[in-house]
Amino acid sequence: MSEPAESNTATPHARATWAELFFDLVLVFAVTQTAHVLGQHTSIATLGHALVLLAPLWWGWVGVTILVNTVEETNAQRLVLFGCGLFIYLMAVAAPAALDQPRGAAMVFAGAHLLLRIVLFIAVTRTHGFETAINPFSIGLVTAIAIFASAPLPEHTRIWVWTGALVVQLGAPLLYGRAVRNRAIGVSHLVERFGLFIIIALGESVVDAGAQAASTDLDPEVVTTLVLAFLVGAGLWWIYFHRSARLLEHALTTMPAPGLIVRDVLSYGHLGLVAGLVAVAVGLGHAVADPGHIAHGVAAALAPGGAALFLMALVVNRWRMLGNVATTRIAAALGLIVVALVSSMLPAIAVVGLTAAVLVAIDIAEQMVAGPGQPLPVVRVRRQPRSM
């Protein structure tokens, strides 16, 4: 059989391409590096550092995903993907030392980030992707310039400037609602791409816990904690992919301004999901490494706290799409917050066990109260205006 010829027909792709999947490999490494930052010396400060580093990596990936959505796959597009992948790879390599070490790592991180944003800005400008000058790509370029300009500054000044850039990026949606409102999107492609990122972040919990277990003697306590850690990951998977992913696709297909859903639920809402999963991964890794240890402060609460953040992000996403909140998700988040609050008084294995119990219980409860095709019990909450 002869080799099939490459098609010259320019048609938008509805599924992730092989080039995009190769690009995602750098995201696996980026998530691992962010978890490494958080796991080194867990505290409120390192939580903030991890978020400041995760956000540019996340929005870089989002920018690439939005850029290639609804356009045909060509050799030029593949080159853009690989170039952006290289820049994100360099950012991920430099991330652990970019905030608290001499300026070399900071310059690599900020320089790669700026190059990434320049490529994305030029690409979206050439394709006339937005009708207004103020849009996600122009805002991203401005914040990238600020991050790069401040990279040579002393560490304590650098963190404040980079945090300010993060705040600007978080507040930017108020400025470009009109730019994204009527933007055409490929629904299936976007849902699959963001779902794959959630899988990458979930995979970090499996990798962290498994790697820690492999370095021990695998005594019964370690194996039990490892099994419970796997149940935590499976419970989070079930919560997202069994209902939330389908709801997202439905909202993008039926709502009159899908671009706003992309902005609020995908670009920003999913950042909360990923941040929660990174915290869970680090918490599970610590627990498997020493199941009997009673941790204190932030380190003790990472697994249940991250899972609670994940659930609350889903609650906010649902409210943004439908104007209601699922009472089962609220109850589970509150239960996880309680576990986080008492985690400093319990051994790590008990914290992981309680976290797994809450997640498995909510999965079972949702199956019982809302079978296939049935909606979850909800409370109606007034939604913000769609024009924002």
N, C-alpha and C positions, 0 to 999 in steps of 0.2 A: 504494500500500500504506500502510495507517495505521500510525502509530507504536505499537510494542508498549507495553502498560501495564506499569508497574513492579509486580513481584510483591510481594504482602504475606505470602507464605509464609516462615516463619522456618526456614531450613534451613542447617546449617553448610556453609561453602564448602570444597571440596577443593582448589581452586587459588587462586593469588594473584589478588586482585581488582584492578581498575583503580585504586582508591583506594590500595591498598598499593603498587602500582608508582609512583604519584605520590609517595607517602611515601618511597620508595627514592631519589628524586632527591636528597634532602638527604644521604643516605648517600654518594652519589657525591662530593658536595662535602666531606663530613666526612673521607673517606679521602684526598682530595686535600690537605686542610689538614693532616692528620697527616703525610703524606709531606713536605709543605712544612716542617714542624717538623724532621723528621729530615734533610732535605736542606740546611738552612741552614748549619749548622756541625756536620758529622757527627763524633760522639765517643761515648764510653760514656755521658756525661752526657745528651746529646741523645737517645740511645736510650731511656734511662730516662724522660726527659720525654715523648717520643712515646708510650710505653706508658701512662704515667699519664693522658695526655689521651685516648688511644684507648679505654681500658677503660670510662670512663663513657659514651662515645658508643656503644660496642659493646653494653654491657649495657642501655642505654636502648632500642636497637633490638631486642635480644632480648626485653626486657620487653613491648614493643608486639606483637611477633610471637607470643609466648606468650599474651598477652591476647586477641588476636582469633582465635587458633586454636580450632577446633571451635565457634565461635559464628556466628550468622547475620550477614550484612552488612545493616546498617540505616543510616539517616541519622545516628543517634546515634553509631554506630561510626565512620562516616566523619569526623564532627566530632572525635572523640577522636583519630583518626589524624592529621588535619590539625593539631590542636593540638599533639600530640606531635612532629609533623614540624617545626612552627615552633620549638619549644623546642630540638630537636636542631640545627636550622639556626643558631640563635643561638649555641649551644655551638660549632659548627664555625667560625663567623665569628670568635669570640673565642679559639679554641684556640691559635693561634700565639703570642699575647702573654699568655696566661693565667698562665703560670708565671714568666716572667722580666721582666715589665713592671709598672708601677704598677697599683694595684688595680682600675682601671676595667674592663679586659678580664677579670680574675679574677672580679669581681662579676657580670659578664654571664654568663660561663661557669657559675659556681656557681649563680647565681640561676635560670638557665634549666634547669639540671640538677635543682635542687630542685623547681621547678614540674613538670617532667616526672615526677619520682618521686611527687609528691603526686597528680597525675592518675592515674598507674598504680595507686597504692595504693588510692585511692578506687574506681576502676573494678573492680579485682579483689576488693575487699571487698564491693562491691554485688552482684557475681555469685557470691559465696561460692566463689571459685576454689580456696581452700586450707582444709583443716580445722584447721590449727594457726596460732597467732599468729606463730610464727617461720617465715618462708618467704622466698623470693627477693625479694618485693616489700617486705616489712617491713624486711629487712636493707638493701635498696637505699635505702629512705627514711632509715634511720639514718645510713648513710654519706653520703648527700646533705646531710643537716643538718650533719654534721661538715665537709664540704667548703665549704658556704656560710658557716658560722661562721668558718672560717679564711681566707676569701678576703681580708679587709682586712689580714691580717698581712703583715709584710715577706716578700719573695720567698723567702729562704732558709728561713724558718719554714713558709711556705705549702707548699713542695714536700715537706717532711717530713710534714706533716699529711695532705696528699693521698696521699702514698705509703702512709702508715699506713692510710688508708681503703681503698686498693687491696688491701693485705694482708688487711684484714678481709674484703673482698669475696671474695678468693681462698680464704680459709679458711672462709667461711660454709657451703659445702656440707656440712661435717661436722655442722652444726647442724640442717639441715632435710631430711635424707634421707626421713624419714617423711612430710613434707608433699608431696613430689613423687612418691613411689613409685607410687601408684595413680592419679595424675591422668590423666584421659582426654585423649588427644591425637588430632589429625588428621594421620595419618602423611604422606600425599601432600603436604599443604599445608606442613608443616614442612620436609620434605626439599626441596621446591621453593624455599621462602623462603631457607633457608640456602645452597642452591646458587646462588641469585641474588646473595647477598652475596659469595660466592666469585668470581662473574663480575665484580662491581663492583670487587673488589680486584685481580683479574687485569687488568681494563681499565685500571687505573691504570698498570700497566707499559707498556701500549701507548701511553697518552696521554703519559706522561713521556718515553719514548724518542722518540716521534714529534714531540713539541713541541721537544725538544732538537735533533733532526735538522733540523727545518724552519728553525731559526734559524742553520744553518750553510750552507756552500757545497755541501753534498751531494757531497763528493769520494768516491772509491772506498772509502776507509777508513771514513768515516762510514756509507755505505750498507751495507758489509759488517757493521759492528757492529750496525746497525739490523736487518738480516736475522737475525743471531745472536740479538739481543734478542727478536725475534718468535718464534724457535724455542724460547727459554727459556719464554716465556708459553704457547706451544702444548704444550710438554712437560709443564708443570705442569697445564694443563687436562686433558691425557690421563690423567695419574696420578689426578686426583681424580674426574673424571666418567666415565671408562671403567669403573672398578671400585668406588671408595670410596663414591660416592653410592648405587649399587645395594646395596652391603653395608649401608649405614646404613639404607636403607628396609627391608631384610630384617630387621635387628636390631630396629627399632622395631615391626615387625609381629609378630615371633615371640617376643621375649623377654618373660618374665613381669612385669617391672617397667620398662616403657618410659619412665616418668617419670625414672628414674635415668639412662637413656641421654640423654635431653634435657638433663639437668643436666650430666652429665660430658662427653659427646661433643659436643653442640651448643653449649651455653652457654659451656663452658670450653675444650674441645678445639678448637673452631673459632676461638676467640680466638687461639690459637697459629698456626693456619693464616693468619688475616688479618694478624697481625703479621709473619709471614714474607713474605707477599706485598707488604706495604708496603715492607719492607726491599729486596726484589727490585726493586720499581719505582724506588726512589730510586737503587739501584746501577746499574740499566740506564740511567737518565737521565744520571747522571754519565758513564758509559762512552761513550754516544753523543755527548755534548757534547765529549769530548776523548779519542778512542780510543787515542792514543799515549801518554797520560799514565800515569805509574806512581804510583798513589795509595799512601797508607800508612795503617796502622792499620785502624780500623773502616770508613772510607770505601772502602778497597780490597776489603774482604770482604763488603760488603752483599749483592751479588747471589748468590754461592754460599752465604754464610751464611744468608741468608733462605730460599733454596731448601732448605737442609739442615734449617732449623727447620720448614718446611712438611712435609717428609717425616717428620721425627721426630714431629710432631704427629699425622700419619696413623698412624704406628706405634703411638703411645700410644692413639689412638682405637680402633684394631683390637683391641689388647690388652684394652681396657675392654669391648668388645663380645663378643669371641670367646675371650679368654684365650690368644691366640697372636700372634706377630709374623711379618710377611712378611720372609723373608731378603733378597729382592730390594730391598725398601725400605731395610732396614738398610744393605746394601752401597752403595746409591746415596747415602744420607745420609753415610756415611763418606767416599765419594769426594768429595762436595761439601765436606766439612769439610777434606779435604786441599787442595782448590783454594783454600778460604778462607785456610788457613794460609800458602800460598805466594803469595797474591795481591799482597802488598806488593813482590814481586820481579818482577812481570809487568806489561806494559802492559794497559790496560783492555780492549782488544779481545781479548787472549789470555784474560783472566779470563772474559769473557762467552762466548768460544768454548768454553772448557773446561766451563763451567757448562752450556751447551747440549749439549755432547757427552755429558756424564754423564746428563742427563735423556732425551735421545733414545735413548741406549744402553739405559737401564733400561726405557723404553717398548717398545723392540724385544725386549729380553730377556724381558719379561713376556709378550709376545705369543707368543714361541717356546716358553717353558716352560709356559704356561698359556693355551690357546686359549679360545674362547668357551665359557662354562659350566664351565671347569676352574678349580680353586682354585690360588692361588699357593703355592709352597713355603713352609712355615712352621715355626717352632719353638714348641712349647708352653711357655708361661710361666704360673706360678701367678697367678691373678687375685685382686684384692682382694675381700673379701666384698661382696655386693650390698647389704647392709643399711646401708652407710655413707651 
